[in-house]
Amino acid sequence: MKTPESNYRFERKWLFSNNYFDLYNKLLKSKFMFRKMYPERKVHSIYFDDFLFSSVRQNLEGESEKFKIRLRWYGQNSEILNNPKLEYKIKKNFMNRKIIKDMPNLHNLNIKNIKDVIFINKIVNSVYKKKVINPVSTTNYTRSYFISNNLKIRSTVDRNFEVSRFYNNLHIPIYKKFHKVILEMKYNKNYDNYVINNVTDISNRFSKNSKYINSIIHNFK
């Protein structure tokens, strides 16, 4: 049974050079009149994939429908899980939806400990079940949250990226930096024309960008 499109939302992205304050000023002065929505916070994710790297292949081969799995938590510590949630992200062109599951039995586990990572992987597979997946990489970054003046467009700005990788459930503690800023706007599909018509004073060009793909490119090159 297909998921109704009404359950999806638009997520459009723009990639900028590493100058957060310039972008911040553009958001405040834009036609959307963005303002801060929540305090910024650190976002941490472990991405999972099968041995064929199917999620990577879907992205690089330009498939219109994509699927990825990640374990996400928030806080200052990038290595100790803090109330993590398992997220399935389903993308259909520029439209996305998420399935989110609480994972309380993974709280306080440490990705530097291979026994903890093996347990994390076991539990994630017991929940997912469709095929065997393994931890591939991590991403860590700072996220700022904005809301438009009409309350219809939510926006996030991500910066200070660090990525690392796993090998056979062993976390490799070498963090590589990704020197870009990513702007993402999230909204109901009925507002897509509104966004396209008003975003030009921020940027003229949408970007294809995946944090998971960035983590693969920067870890494996």
Order of alpha helices (4+ residues) and beta strands (2+ residues): beta-alpha-beta-alpha-beta-beta-beta-alpha-beta-beta-beta-beta-alpha-alpha
